[in-house]
Amino acid sequence: MRHLMTSTFPRPGSRSPWAGLIRAIVVLLVLCLGEVRAGNEEPRPMQEATALVDALQAAIDVVKTFDVQVKARWEWFLDEKPGKDGKPTFVPVTEPYERKALSRQMYSKGWRRIEKMDPETGEVLQIMGADLNVMRFHFKKEHTGRISRAGGDATQIGTDYQELFRSLVGDFDIPKMLRERLELGRVWREGPGDRLVVFEVPPTRKPGVSFGAWGYRVFADTGNQFLPCVIETFEIREGVTALRTRRTIKERKSIAPGVSVPTKAVIDAFVLDRRPEFFQKKYSQLEVTVDVARSRWNEPIPEEVFRVPFPAGLSVHDEIRDVAFIVGKADPGRNLDDLAGNARGIIRNVRPQLSRPSNAWVWWLVGGMGVGLAGLAGLYYWRRRMPGTLSS
């Protein structure tokens, strides 16, 4: 393994105003200096990995808020069809096969708001607002709403702006998921001038690990305050490492000295089928582009922006309380108790109730055993009473 070197790290005395980032870089520098003093001995992997995750955390935290308009365009290169042997097979796409999406995404202090829009007209079709505990959805065209626990991906797969630099899957942030398997990770340098620091963690069955069936490689850019520039997801199938997806940042915008945020990225998906003619061929590509003129970073966003009001008459499914109802009075999106207090037409226990397993088989078993024991006892008694048997 090539060790972390100091040549391309930002200097602790640079213009960066973020103390957390500077501390993380200092830790990396100390490790590297310690390596030199020890005569190029192998540094402790855990120290190296911890220092890199701390640097990633500090770099991500530099982007405190964003309000971005995101355009997405999918393109497929292969199509999956049933083969002659009944197994699925892949064929090249002969006609243009693409799909578009448009959304406005906001983030501040863990709170989120996502507006999905018609990519042609810009009409808002769906609004999601989430604090740290609750997510609210307003499906405007269907005139329905939904309430659920916060967490999970609220956008179409691959279009979440957070995933370009902040999270690995949905809202599962990069440092948290790497720390869950810190002792499994390895770190090395690559790229022109060793500019990129790579942290790889393999799949694992360790309890409590998020998405343990997948492994990740995060390429941190030392020239951009350690913000990730490439993120790969992979699996290990029959002892072979198979790349699932690769996110690559293509364009950036500077928002502060030394800090540039993603404005264009490409997400490639690869075939996992082990047959040689298909294995690791590019299946599809998603291009995500930020409308810079309609986007802003690190500017205050009022808390009210993240509230999703429900108009009177809206049909709502509350998955937290397992009830469905009609909104009786326009609700500002602040308090679930107020919303429930003004609801009408409440239907409880909306989720299908699972039928309890029948215990009849237990009683049949007990009854059968009882009959069997009674039969054995009767046979024993009869044989003792008959001449020339047990008592003779």
Buried (B, 14 or more C-beta within 10 A) or exposed (E): EEBBBBEBBBEEEBEBEBEBBBBBBBBBBEBBEEBEEEEEEEBEBEBBBBBBBBBBBBBBEBBBBBBBBBBBBBEBBBBBEEEEEEEEBBEEBEEEEEEEBBBBBBBBEEBBBBBBBEBEEEEBBBBBBBBEEBBBBBBBEEEBBBBBEBEEBBBBBBBBBBBBBBBBBBBBBBBEBBBBBBEBBBBBBEBEEBBBBBBBBBBBEEEEBBBBEBBBBBBBBBBBBBBBBBBBBBBEEEEEEBBBBBBBBEEBBEBBEBBBBBBBBBBBBBBBBEEEEBBBEBBBBBBBBBEBEEBEBBEEBEEEEBBBBBEEEBBBBBBEBEBBBBBBEEBEBEEBEEBBEBBEEEEEEBEEEEEEEEEEEEEEEEEEEEEEEEEEEEEEEEEEEEEEEEEE
